[in-house]
Amino acid sequence: SISMDPSAVIDICGIIGTPSLWKQHAALVWRVGPTYLFEEVLSSDQVETIYGQGTKYIGSYLALNAQGEKMSFFL
């Protein structure tokens, strides 16, 4: 089991698609539609709500909690 200091700050880099280094070698051509990344696991109710919004939803799934802090998809 790997564990780390919870107070440690780490940078994370994610690539959705083909890294530019591989573009000249990749024969696959595709497009990514709207994509959302969530820090926390979503409940089934949250997934159902997001799905219910459909493709016409324009937003970032951010809300404010009682203290005025931003929270990821607060329902």
LUMFINU-522513 format. One line per field, with one value per atom (N, C-alpha, C, O): residue in three letters; x, y, z; chain. Coordinates in pm, whole numbers. Layout:
residues N
resn (ala,...)
c1 (X,...)
c2 (Y,...)
c3 (Z,...)
chain (A,...)
END
This chain:
residues 75
resn (ser,ser,ser,ser,ile,ile,ile,ile,ser,ser,ser,ser,met,met,met,met,asp,asp,asp,asp,pro,pro,pro,pro,ser,ser,ser,ser,ala,ala,ala,ala,val,val,val,val,ile,ile,ile,ile,asp,asp,asp,asp,ile,ile,ile,ile,cys,cys,cys,cys,gly,gly,gly,gly,ile,ile,ile,ile,ile,ile,ile,ile,gly,gly,gly,gly,thr,thr,thr,thr,pro,pro,pro,pro,ser,ser,ser,ser,leu,leu,leu,leu,trp,trp,trp,trp,lys,lys,lys,lys,gln,gln,gln,gln,his,his,his,his,ala,ala,ala,ala,ala,ala,ala,ala,leu,leu,leu,leu,val,val,val,val,trp,trp,trp,trp,arg,arg,arg,arg,val,val,val,val,gly,gly,gly,gly,pro,pro,pro,pro,thr,thr,thr,thr,tyr,tyr,tyr,tyr,leu,leu,leu,leu,phe,phe,phe,phe,glu,glu,glu,glu,glu,glu,glu,glu,val,val,val,val,leu,leu,leu,leu,ser,ser,ser,ser,ser,ser,ser,ser,asp,asp,asp,asp,gln,gln,gln,gln,val,val,val,val,glu,glu,glu,glu,thr,thr,thr,thr,ile,ile,ile,ile,tyr,tyr,tyr,tyr,gly,gly,gly,gly,gln,gln,gln,gln,gly,gly,gly,gly,thr,thr,thr,thr,lys,lys,lys,lys,tyr,tyr,tyr,tyr,ile,ile,ile,ile,gly,gly,gly,gly,ser,ser,ser,ser,tyr,tyr,tyr,tyr,leu,leu,leu,leu,ala,ala,ala,ala,leu,leu,leu,leu,asn,asn,asn,asn,ala,ala,ala,ala,gln,gln,gln,gln,gly,gly,gly,gly,glu,glu,glu,glu,lys,lys,lys,lys,met,met,met,met,ser,ser,ser,ser,phe,phe,phe,phe,phe,phe,phe,phe,leu,leu,leu,leu)
c1 (84,0,88,185,55,130,53,-67,122,58,150,271,91,171,116,2,198,160,43,57,-74,-189,-168,-242,-70,-45,51,76,105,199,126,13,190,134,198,320,115,167,98,-21,172,117,74,145,-41,-92,-113,-172,-66,-84,-162,-123,-271,-350,-366,-378,-365,-384,-506,-515,-600,-716,-696,-709,-665,-636,-498,-448,-438,-307,-200,-208,-99,10,76,91,116,173,294,321,368,484,443,519,322,276,188,151,153,58,100,16,228,270,266,265,263,262,123,103,27,-106,-194,-212,-248,-336,-482,-564,-514,-650,-684,-607,-800,-847,-982,-1072,-995,-1119,-1130,-1032,-1249,-1273,-1335,-1412,-1300,-1356,-1463,-1439,-1580,-1688,-1666,-1557,-1767,-1754,-1709,-1762,-1612,-1553,-1544,-1500,-1584,-1576,-1493,-1508,-1406,-1327,-1371,-1377,-1402,-1446,-1341,-1286,-1315,-1215,-1267,-1191,-1395,-1455,-1543,-1586,-1568,-1657,-1799,-1842,-1872,-2009,-2105,-2084,-2211,-2314,-2401,-2396,-2479,-2567,-2671,-2711,-2715,-2809,-2745,-2810,-2619,-2549,-2532,-2551,-2495,-2480,-2613,-2618,-2721,-2854,-2892,-2949,-2859,-2888,-2809,-2864,-2681,-2597,-2651,-2662,-2683,-2737,-2867,-2893,-2950,-3078,-3065,-3155,-2952,-2930,-2916,-2947,-2870,-2857,-2742,-2661,-2738,-2627,-2642,-2549,-2755,-2776,-2725,-2726,-2681,-2632,-2505,-2411,-2503,-2384,-2348,-2420,-2240,-2198,-2077,-2018,-2040,-1918,-1943,-1847,-2067,-2101,-2033,-1987,-2026,-1975,-2091,-2183,-2086,-2188,-2120,-2005,-2191,-2137,-2201,-2321,-2119,-2176,-2218,-2209,-2263,-2314,-2210,-2247,-2082,-1977,-1929,-1835,-1988,-1950,-1830,-1776,-1787,-1673,-1723,-1832,-1641,-1678,-1667,-1572,-1763,-1762,-1790,-1862,-1732,-1754,-1893,-1919,-1982,-2115,-2189,-2217,-2221,-2294,-2443,-2500,-2506,-2652,-2725,-2848)
c2 (-118,0,124,132,219,343,450,467,522,633,754,740,871,993,1093,1083,1188,1292,1371,1429,1374,1444,1594,1659,1650,1794,1824,1941,1720,1740,1795,1756,1885,1943,1875,1870,1823,1759,1818,1851,1832,1878,1758,1657,1768,1661,1719,1825,1648,1689,1580,1463,1616,1518,1559,1678,1463,1488,1410,1289,1480,1413,1424,1532,1314,1315,1258,1176,1301,1251,1352,1468,1312,1404,1454,1378,1580,1638,1561,1560,1496,1416,1302,1264,1247,1131,1168,1080,1295,1334,1290,1246,1300,1263,1112,1068,1032,886,825,707,904,850,856,963,743,737,765,798,753,772,921,1002,957,1095,1096,1022,1178,1186,1322,1396,1354,1480,1451,1356,1533,1521,1627,1745,1586,1681,1744,1733,1809,1871,1767,1657,1804,1713,1782,1896,1714,1767,1673,1551,1728,1649,1688,1806,1589,1613,1559,1451,1635,1595,1483,1395,1486,1387,1290,1321,1175,1076,1132,1186,1119,1167,1059,940,1101,1006,972,1041,868,831,940,961,1011,1122,1236,1296,1265,1370,1333,1416,1208,1161,1171,1213,1132,1139,1284,1311,1376,1518,1571,1642,1538,1582,1525,1598,1398,1334,1401,1421,1434,1498,1636,1682,1703,1836,1827,1922,1715,1695,1774,1833,1773,1837,1988,2055,2042,2187,2262,2385,2190,2256,2334,2282,2459,2542,2588,2669,2540,2577,2499,2423,2518,2453,2364,2315,2340,2256,2302,2220,2432,2488,2553,2605,2549,2614,2666,2632,2748,2801,2729,2702,2697,2639,2752,2869,2720,2821,2926,3039,2892,2987,3066,3145,3047,3120,3063,3127,2942,2879,2798,2741,2795,2714,2566,2523,2490,2346,2282,2338,2167,2097,2034,1943,2081,2026,1999,1883,2103,2093,2083,2175,1973,1958,1976,1967)
c3 (0,0,0,75,-83,-91,-17,-37,68,137,128,112,138,134,234,278,267,360,301,193,369,313,297,221,366,353,238,207,174,64,-58,-87,-128,-249,-369,-381,-456,-577,-699,-695,-805,-931,-1012,-1018,-1074,-1159,-1298,-1313,-1397,-1536,-1606,-1603,-1669,-1742,-1887,-1918,-1974,-2116,-2161,-2141,-2221,-2280,-2430,-2488,-2491,-2634,-2660,-2583,-2767,-2807,-2769,-2810,-2692,-2661,-2789,-2885,-2791,-2913,-2964,-3084,-2874,-2914,-3007,-3096,-2988,-3065,-3184,-3261,-3201,-3307,-3446,-3524,-3478,-3613,-3636,-3750,-3528,-3542,-3524,-3555,-3475,-3447,-3572,-3630,-3612,-3729,-3690,-3776,-3562,-3514,-3509,-3458,-3564,-3560,-3488,-3526,-3385,-3310,-3243,-3235,-3197,-3128,-2992,-2976,-2895,-2760,-2744,-2770,-2701,-2673,-2536,-2479,-2482,-2350,-2247,-2240,-2168,-2071,-1935,-1927,-1831,-1695,-1610,-1619,-1529,-1435,-1294,-1261,-1212,-1075,-978,-999,-873,-775,-686,-645,-655,-565,-645,-757,-587,-649,-645,-544,-756,-762,-716,-742,-647,-606,-728,-830,-716,-827,-852,-967,-747,-765,-845,-930,-816,-889,-1036,-1125,-1061,-1200,-1273,-1389,-1206,-1267,-1299,-1405,-1209,-1232,-1351,-1436,-1357,-1469,-1600,-1699,-1600,-1720,-1762,-1881,-1664,-1691,-1753,-1822,-1728,-1787,-1938,-2010,-1986,-2130,-2191,-2120,-2321,-2393,-2404,-2449,-2363,-2372,-2249,-2248,-2145,-2023,-2053,-2112,-2010,-2023,-1883,-1825,-1830,-1696,-1653,-1731,-1528,-1479,-1359,-1299,-1322,-1207,-1079,-999,-1060,-935,-861,-923,-729,-647,-522,-493,-448,-324,-207,-207,-106,15,108,70,228,322,359,388,358,392,271,283,156,37,-35,-126,3,-63,-182,-180,-287,-404,-369,-304,-414,-396,-531,-613,-553,-678,-677,-598,-762,-783,-654,-620,-581,-455,-484,-544,-444,-465,-335,-331)
chain (A,A,A,A,A,A,A,A,A,A,A,A,A,A,A,A,A,A,A,A,A,A,A,A,A,A,A,A,A,A,A,A,A,A,A,A,A,A,A,A,A,A,A,A,A,A,A,A,A,A,A,A,A,A,A,A,A,A,A,A,A,A,A,A,A,A,A,A,A,A,A,A,A,A,A,A,A,A,A,A,A,A,A,A,A,A,A,A,A,A,A,A,A,A,A,A,A,A,A,A,A,A,A,A,A,A,A,A,A,A,A,A,A,A,A,A,A,A,A,A,A,A,A,A,A,A,A,A,A,A,A,A,A,A,A,A,A,A,A,A,A,A,A,A,A,A,A,A,A,A,A,A,A,A,A,A,A,A,A,A,A,A,A,A,A,A,A,A,A,A,A,A,A,A,A,A,A,A,A,A,A,A,A,A,A,A,A,A,A,A,A,A,A,A,A,A,A,A,A,A,A,A,A,A,A,A,A,A,A,A,A,A,A,A,A,A,A,A,A,A,A,A,A,A,A,A,A,A,A,A,A,A,A,A,A,A,A,A,A,A,A,A,A,A,A,A,A,A,A,A,A,A,A,A,A,A,A,A,A,A,A,A,A,A,A,A,A,A,A,A,A,A,A,A,A,A,A,A,A,A,A,A,A,A,A,A,A,A,A,A,A,A,A,A,A,A,A,A,A,A)
END
